[in-house]
Amino acid sequence: MTELPNDDRSNQSANSIDLDEEWIPDVDPEPNFADQPPVRRRVDPDSPIVMVETAFLASAASLVWLVNTYFPMGPFLQIFFPIPIALIYLRWGSRAAWMGCAITGLLLSVLMAPVRSIQYVIPYGLMGVLLGALWYRRVKWFVSIPIGTLLGVLGAFFRVWLVSLLLGDDLWQYGTIQVTNFLDWIFSLLGLLIQPSLALVQLFIFLSIIAANTMYLFVVHLVAWFLFDRLNNPIPRPPQWVQVIFDNE
């Protein structure tokens, strides 16, 4: 049997292709991040890679807190406070995340004194562990943001109590006086002859703390959404309106 030359073979193969047939690219479908948790590699918890990566991310969290303390850049660095601990949870599980939180606290105790260390661990260290657990279990944003906000509010009151204890002064009372003066100025600016009551002032402070922590958790979710996707540790997808705004289906 006579074999065809290579050019004739290629021409014959090309002629055998049906150009009218619908072409489907040979790629894997996009994974449904909202339904299934990320796949973790089966590694011994005492493996060197787990310990090294946990120590590295804990050091990164400590460095972000240290830089923000001495060189504050507004809310920019504060967004990354719980991110390293949450990433540890997504990559290596709860045990590594708690170890990372503890290592960060110990490192900050050495570098900046125990008070600063406690102010990081409560609430940001615990928030990192909490967000990592929620994201790993594919909890929706409308659930994880309120839960994180609750922890942030408790952490804010804890920090006020701790600083008041150390200073020997009631910071809550001081803040109430300042907010009362602010509301008096607002009412006088609007021409309202109203004297804000103590209950109104405290309600205004409480709602302000909730609103600030809700906005903070929303921004943390946005940063984690963009960052963790590129690290192959995706978090649950945001609501549709968020994806439309950022044009990221």
N, C-alpha and C positions, 0 to 999 in steps of 0.2 A: 504494500500500500504506500502510495506516494504522500509524504508529509508536505503540508503547505508551509511556505516561508513565513517568517515571523510577521512581516507586514500584512500578508494575506490573512493571517490568524486574527490580528488586531482589527482589521477591517471587517472581518466576518463577525467578531464579537460585538463591534460597535453597531453593525447593522441589525444584530439580533435584539438590541435594546428597544423596547417600546417607549418612544418619547412621549406618547399620549398618556401613559400610565402615571398616576399620581405618585410623586416621590416622597417618601417619608424618611427623614434623617435618622440615622442610626445612633441615637443618643438616649440616655436614660431619662425618664420623666423626672420632673422637679419633685423632690421629696416633700411630703406633706408635714411640715414642721409642727403644725398645730395639733396633730393627732398622735405622734409618736415621739418619745424622748430621744435625745441624741445617743448614739451608740458609743459606749465607753470601751476602751481597750481593756482586756483582762490582764491586769498587772497586779502583782503582789503589793499590798498597801505599804510594806516596808521596802519596796524597791527603791534604788537610788534615784531614779528619774522622778518618782513621786515626791521624795523628800527635797530634791534639788529644785524642782519647779515650784513646790509649795513655799520653800524658803525664798526663792527669787520673787514670787508675786507678793509675799508678805513684806519683803524689803521694799518693793515698789510702792505698796500701800503706805508704809512708814515714811518713805521719801516724799510722797505727795503731801502727806500731813505735815511733815517737817518744813517743806518749802512754803506751803501755804501759811504756816504759823509765822515765819520770819519774813517772808516776802509775799504778803497777801495779794492775790490777783483777782479779787472779787469772787464771783460764783464759779469761775472757770474750773479751778482745780477741785473745788468742793464736789463737782459732779463725779469725779473719779474716786472719791473716798471708798464707796462700797464695791467698786467694779472689780478690783483684783481678788477679793475674797469670793465674790460670786463666781468668777472664772475658775477658781480652784474647785469650787463645788461642782461646776459643770464638767470639769475634766476628770476629777479624781474622787468625787463623792463627799459625803458629809464629814467623815473622819478627817480627811485632809483639810477641809474648810475650817473645822474647829481648830485644828492645829495651826493653820495659817492665821486665824484670828488671835490665838494665844501668842504665837511668835511675834506678830505685829505689836501686841500689847507689851510684851517683854522688851522688845527692841526700843519702843518709844519710852518705856520706863527708864531705860539706860540713857537714852539720848536727851530726854526732855523732862524727866521726873514723872512719878506715878500719876499725878493729877492729870497731866496732859494725856497720858496713856489711857486713863479711864474715860476721858472725854472723847477719845476716838472709839474705844471699844463699845461704849454706849453713847450713841446708837449705831455708829457707822459700821463697826465690825459685825455686830449682830445683824444689822441690816443686810450686809453682804451675804451672810449665811442664809438668812431668810429669803432673799431674792434668788439666790442660787437654788434653793430647794423648790421655790415656786416655779422658777423657769424650767428646772429639770422635769418637773411634773406637768409641764405644758399648761400652767394656769393662765387664764386670759388676763389681759391688761386691766379690765374693769374690776377684777378681783385682786390682783397683785398690787395695784397702786393703792387702793384703800387700806390693805393690810400693812403695806410699807409705811403709809401715812400715819397709821395708828402707832407703829413703833417709833416713827420720827417724832410724833407729838409727845409720847412718853419720854423719849430721850431728851427733848427740849425741857420738859419740866424737871427731869432728873438733873440736868446741867444747871438749871437755875437754883435748885435746892443745894447742889454740891458747892457752887461758887458762893452762895449765901452763907453756907456753913463755914467755908474757909475764910471769908471776909468778915464774918460776924455782923453782917447787915442783910436786911431782907430785900433782895433784888426784885421780888414780885411787887412789893409795896412801892419801890422806887419806879418800876415800870408803870404801875398803875397811875402814879402821880404824873408822869410824863405823858401818858396817853390821855389823861384827863385834861391836861393843858392843851394838848393837840386838838381834842374834840371841842374844847371851848373856843379855840381859834377858828375852827371850821364853822361852828354854829354862829359865831359873831360875823364871820365873813359872809354867811348866807343870810344874815339878818334875823336869825332865830333866837329868841330870848328863852333858851332852854339850858338848864343846868344838867349835864349828864350825871346820872346816878351811878353809884358804885357797881351795881349789877350790869348796867349797860356798858360801862368801861371794861369790866372783866370779860363780858361776852364778846366785845369787840377784840380784845387781846386773844381770846381763845380761838375765835374764828380766823383771825389773822395768822395764827400759828398753823391752823389746819390748812388754810389756803396756801401758805408758803411751802409746807411740807408736801402737799399734793402736787404743786407745780414742780418741786424738786424731784419727786419720784417720777413724774412724767418725763422730765428731761433725762434722768438717769436711764429710763427705759429706752428712750430714743438713742442715746449714746451706745448703750449695750446692743441695741438692734443693729446699728451700723457696724460696730466694732466686732462683735462676736460672730457675725456672719462671715467676716473675712478671716476669722481664726478657726473656722469650721466647728464652732460651738454655738449654733443659732439658738435664739430664744423664741418664744411664741410670737406669731405675727401680730402686728398692731391692728387696731380697727381699720376698716376700709377707708374711712375719711382721712386717716393719717397717711395711709399708703397713697391716696390720691394727691394729698398736699405735697408729699415728697416724691411723687411720680416713681414709686418703687413697688411694682406689683409683685 
